Structures are given as C-alpha cells and as structure tokens.
Amino acid sequence: MGKVFKILGFAGSLRKNSYNKSLLSAALELLPEGVALEIFDLEGIPPFNQDFENQPVEKVKEFKAKIRAVDAILIATPEYNYSIPGVLKNAIDSASRPYGDNAFANKPVAIMGASPGMIGTARAQYHLRQCFVFLNCFVMNQPEVMVSSAHERIDKDGKVTDQKTRELIRKLLENFVEWSGRVTPST
Ligand SMILES: Cc1cc2nc3c(=O)[nH]c(=O)nc-3n(C[C@H](O)[C@H](O)[C@H](O)COP(=O)(O)O)c2cc1C
C-alpha cells in the first residue's frame, strides 16, 4: 500500500448548517483513493492578541499541530462583505504566529466556497489567496470552486445534491493531489 495523502480541511464558518461545511462533507464523500481528509472546526479559537502569541491556547496548539501533520490544506470559505470572514482570518493569523513559527509555511492550499448569492465567494477567495502570499503557501489555481445559489445546490440536510458541483469538487481533489506532488515533491 502506498503512502496516504493527508489533507486538513476547515470552513470559515461556525454556523451549524453552513453551506461551506457542506462542501467539506461532500469532499469527504468524493475523496480519490489513497487520500484522507480530516475536518477541523474553528470554533474555540480565541480572538488573536499578539500579547499572548507565545502562550497559545490548546485549541491553537492543536490547530497548528494538525496543519503541520498533513500534506495539504483545503479551505471552504464563505464571503462576508466581499471578503473572508473574521473567524477565518483570525484562525489563519493565530496559526501563523509567533513570527518564525508559521504552521502554514510551504503547504499546498486549495480553496472552495459557497454562497446563496450569484458570485459564489469569488471576491473572498481572491482575498484569501493574498493572505497566503506572506505565509509562503502554494495556492492551487484551478479548478475554481465558486458555488453560487448554494441554497439550490445543497439540500436542507446539508448534502450537496447538485451533480455539477459534486463533479467540480471531485476534480479539485484529484488535481490537488497531483499538483501538490509537483509543487512539494516530498509529499
Ligand atoms: C456578515 C455577513 C456578510 C455577508 N456578505 C456577503 C457577501 O459579501 N457576499 C455573499 O455572497 N454573501 C454574503 N453573505 C451571505 C453569506 O454568503 C451566507 O450567510 C452564507 O450562508 C454564509 O456561509 P455559510 O453557509 O458557510 O455559513 C454575508 C453574510 C453575513 C453574515
């Protein structure tokens, strides 16, 4: 048996019935062979305060350890006011500090997002990409998974029912493994 390719996934939403959590659940159902996806809930990460960055709480320690333990990161982000939710930015800031101890360094990252609106989180996704420049991550370009009219593609039980969306997520996962192998050949 070959090495398992490990992904850590998290959603930039704390909402119980989050559409973005649903995208991660769909990803769990659509994993290629030899790929494992663990989903991490950002609930409990406190507002970042640089005064305490050298004494992170257990939840932040756990988050950083899980990031470091995987080959790649998968983020499902909502769009809030044309950008990324504070909860997601706060989690990224927390895991990137203190200076010199950035857990994201050199990680391949893939992004997807869902919104009931027409733009499918495009603006938030491009802002999210910008954060990962300073963190020295590799963010995959394609396919772009920008799920518009999420309420029509995800049912009341949180299942992604739209076949085109499922196919896109499947394609993203497939590309992610192959592409990660090229940008970080040690994985
Ligand atoms: C503070 C706030 C700002 C929002 N701004 C946007 C926005 O800029 N673009 C958009 O498409 N939807 C926006 N929405 C609607 C979200 O897309 C919607 O609430 C979505 O369900 C959030 O993702 P989730 O289901 O994963 O929690 C906003 C929602 C909130 C609460």
The ligand as a Tripos MOL2 file, in Angstrom:
@<TRIPOS>MOLECULE
LIG
   31    33     1     0     0
SMALL
NO_CHARGES

@<TRIPOS>ATOM
      1 C1        -21.7390   39.4710    7.8640 C.3       1 LIG1
      2 C2        -22.1900   38.8290    6.5730 C.ar      1 LIG1
      3 C3        -21.7710   39.3520    5.3760 C.ar      1 LIG1
      4 C4        -22.1240   38.7370    4.1700 C.ar      1 LIG1
      5 N1        -21.6100   39.2180    2.9950 N.ar      1 LIG1
      6 C5        -21.7810   38.5050    1.8560 C.ar      1 LIG1
      7 C6        -21.0720   38.8730    0.6520 C.ar      1 LIG1
      8 O1        -20.3170   39.8080    0.6090 O.2       1 LIG1
      9 N2        -21.2540   38.0880   -0.4520 N.ar      1 LIG1
     10 C7        -22.0840   36.9920   -0.4430 C.ar      1 LIG1
     11 O2        -22.2040   36.3310   -1.4560 O.2       1 LIG1
     12 N3        -22.7700   36.6460    0.6820 N.ar      1 LIG1
     13 C8        -22.6220   37.3520    1.8220 C.ar      1 LIG1
     14 N4        -23.2610   36.9720    2.9850 N.ar      1 LIG1
     15 C9        -24.1830   35.8280    2.9500 C.3       1 LIG1
     16 C10       -23.4050   34.5360    3.1530 C.3       1 LIG1
     17 O3        -22.9230   34.1020    1.8940 O.3       1 LIG1
     18 C11       -24.3250   33.4730    3.7590 C.3       1 LIG1
     19 O4        -24.7210   33.8710    5.0590 O.3       1 LIG1
     20 C12       -23.6810   32.1020    3.7770 C.3       1 LIG1
     21 O5        -24.6720   31.1540    4.1020 O.3       1 LIG1
     22 C13       -22.5180   32.0370    4.7560 C.3       1 LIG1
     23 O6        -21.7940   30.8400    4.6200 O.3       1 LIG1
     24 P1        -22.1190   29.5330    5.4950 P.3       1 LIG1
     25 O7        -23.4370   28.9870    4.9950 O.co2     1 LIG1
     26 O8        -20.9980   28.6050    5.2210 O.co2     1 LIG1
     27 O9        -22.2070   29.9460    6.9460 O.co2     1 LIG1
     28 C14       -22.9560   37.6020    4.1920 C.ar      1 LIG1
     29 C15       -23.3930   37.0890    5.4190 C.ar      1 LIG1
     30 C16       -23.0190   37.6850    6.5960 C.ar      1 LIG1
     31 C17       -23.4740   37.0970    7.9090 C.3       1 LIG1
@<TRIPOS>BOND
     1     1     2 1
     2     2     3 ar
     3     2    30 ar
     4     3     4 ar
     5     4     5 ar
     6     4    28 ar
     7     5     6 ar
     8     6     7 ar
     9     6    13 1
    10     7     8 2
    11     7     9 ar
    12     9    10 ar
    13    10    11 2
    14    10    12 ar
    15    12    13 ar
    16    13    14 ar
    17    14    15 1
    18    14    28 ar
    19    15    16 1
    20    16    17 1
    21    16    18 1
    22    18    19 1
    23    18    20 1
    24    20    21 1
    25    20    22 1
    26    22    23 1
    27    23    24 1
    28    24    25 2
    29    24    26 1
    30    24    27 1
    31    28    29 ar
    32    29    30 ar
    33    30    31 1
@<TRIPOS>SUBSTRUCTURE
     1 LIG1         1 GROUP 0 **** ****
